[in-house]
Each structure stands twice: as C-alpha cells, then as structure tokens.
C-alpha cells in the first residue's frame, strides 16, 4: 500500500510539472437540476446554484486538464395529486475532472467524469394544512458518479463563460430494494468564472 501511495504521488507530481502552465480560477452560476430514472414523471427541475474553484493545467497548446471542486445544489421539485408541493434538496461537494479542447481562439469544448459527495438531503414539502422538512440523507448514497459535457469561451482578460450538462451514471438510491428502483442526478448549469 505504501509503495502504491508513493507511486501515485510521483506520477501526480510528474504530470503537474509536465504541464506548461497551471492557472487557478473561480466560477459560479445557476443549476437546473432534475432526477432521472424510475417514476420521475411528476418531478420538475429544481433551480439552485453552484460555486467553487478550479485549476487549469495546459498539456498542449490546445488541450488542458481542469480539476474542479464545487458546492452544488441539486435535486428536483414535485407536485403530488394529494395537494403537496415539495422539493428534494440535495447538496453535493463535486469533483469534476474535465478535459478541455480549444477549438478556436478562446472557444472550448469539454468533457470528463464527475465524483460527488452528498453533504445533505432534505424533502421539503407543503400543503394547505401541513408543511415540514424531512432528512432523507440515509436514503441517498453518499457517492455520486456522473459525466459532464460542455462548451464555453475564455477571454484573454481571464473572464470566462460556460454551459455544461451533467448526466448521472450511478443509482443514487440507498434504501431497501433500491437495486430495483434506479434514479440519477441530471444537472444543466451555466457558469461565469475568472481565471487568474
């Protein structure tokens, strides 16, 4: 195990030092989150936000690797026939690792995996006679896995804009018989950022 750890550190250091340039940045924007999969016909998009930081390491003139660390509000809104309106409010700490290809001056396309750690999960509901909030974190898996695709534009000043779609790969359910009932996180987001 110790040899594997040392090897991993050496490989990481080699990759970072081989990068011509590494720049830090910050980004934030709105999320339009939904839950896909089984029995989701009554679910609507939940509007939330995300924010965090990233580092972009230039590997080639037109290609960069960009790991990010983002706080992200996800979940979905719902309306039930019994008169309940509510929202599944999931908060994640996400780690996307994006490959960015600059196709022309400033314009880029990106793709890569994303790993998310669930910070909290609530069911916030309201009707004419009842309202409340239930903690449902025990019913949702701590680890989420997805994939991202997107595009954006990087200005010379450091300002950048982007749009990205995250589609879930892993089943987020963690309750009894959840193997027969699969749901995934899906998030469309817009970003405004600044690269230093």
N, C-alpha and C positions, 0 to 999 in steps of 0.2 A: 504493500500500500504506500509506503514511504517513497519507494522508487517511482511509482506512478505519479505521486504528487510532485516530486522533483522534476520529472519529465514534463508534466503538464505546465509547470511554472516556466521551464526553459523554452518550451515551444511557444508559450504566450509571449514571453519576452522577445523571442526571435521574430515573431510575427509583428509585434508592435514596433520594434526597432527597424524592421524592413520597410515599414510604411514611410513614404516620403514626407508626409505631413499629417499631423493629427490636430484637429481643432475641436474645441468644446462648444456646445451650444445649448440653448434653452428653447422650449416650444410649449404651446398650449392651444386649446381650441375646444369646440363643441364635439360631443359624441352623439350619434343617433344609434342607440343600441337596441337589439332585439334578441329574442331567444328562438332558435330554430329547432326543428325535430318533431317529436310526437306531441299531439294535442296542443298545438300552438295557434289554432285558428282565431282564438279570442284575444290574442296578445297583440299589442301595438308597440311601436318604437318608444323608448324612453330617451328623453333628451337629458344629457348630462355634460360633463366636461372632463378634460384630461389636462395634465401638465407634468412637466419633468425636464430632464436634461439628457444630453447625448454627447458622444464623441464620434467624429467622422475621421477615419483614417484612410488616406488616399493610397491605394495599392498601385494603380496605374493612372495614367493621365485622365482616363475617362471612367475609372471604376474605383469605388470606395466601399469600405465596410463600416457600418454605423450601428453600434450597440446603443440602446437607449434604456433609461429607467423612468417609468411613467406611472403616476397615480391616475386611475381611470374609473369613472362612474359608469356602470353598465347595468344590464337587467332588461326589464320590459314593463310596460303599463298594461292593465287589463280592465275589462268591464264584464261583470257576470250578470246573468239573467235575473238573479235574486236582488239586483239593485246595488251590488257592491262595485265600487270603483277602487282600484288599488294600483300598487306599483311594487314590483320586485326590484329592490335596490341592492345591487352588488357593487362593492368597492374592491378593486384589484390593484396590486402593485405588479406592473407588467414589465417584462424584459424582452423587447423585440431586438432581433439582430438582423439588420437589413443590408442587402447588397444593393448599391446604388450605381446605376449606369447613366452617365451623362450623354444624352443622345445629340445634343447641340449645346451651344453656349448658354449655360445656366439651366436648361431643361433636363430633368432626370426622370427615369422610371426606377422603381424599387420593388424588391420582393424579399421575403425571408420569414423564418419561423418566429413565433412569439410564445413565451412562457409566462404564465400569470399566477400570482399567489393571492388567494382570496383573503382580504382583510376583514370584511363584514358582509353579511347578507340579511336583509330585512324584508318582510312582507308588510307594507304599509297600506291599510285599507280603510274605507269609509263608506257608510251608507246613511240613509235618512235617520236611522235610530242607533247606529253603532259605528265606532271608529277605534282604531288601535294600530299597534305595530308589533309584529312577532319576529323574534330572532330565529332565522331558519338556516343559520350557518352550518349546523350539524347535518343538514340535508344536501349541502352543496360541497363538492370536492374542493380541497384546498388548492390543488394544482390544476390549472387550465392550460391546454395546448392549442395553439392556432397557427394560422399562416396569414401573412399580410401581402397585399399588392397595392401599389400606389404610384402616384406621379406628383411632381412638384417643380418649382422653379427657385433657383438660388441666385440672388443678386450679388454683385461684387461688394456691395456695402455690408453684407452679412445678413441682411433681411432675407427670409425665405417663406414660401407658401407651399402647402401640400394638401393632397387629399389621399385617403387611404381606406381600404376595406380589409377588415379582419374577419376571417371565417373560421369558426371553431372546428377543431378536429376531434377533440376528446369529449366524451359524455361528462357533463358537469354534475349529474345527479349522484347522490351518495346516500340514498335511503334504501330501505328493504325492497328487494326486487327491482332495483334501479337498472339492472342489466337488461331488463325487458322494456325499459322506458328511457329513451335517449333524447337528451337535449344539448344544444351547443350555444355558445355565445357568438353573436354576429354583431360587428360594430363598424359603422361608417363614420369617419371622422375628418374634420378639416383642421389644419394646423397653421399657425403663424409662429415663426421662430426667428431666432437670431444666432448666427454662427460667429463666434469671436475669433 
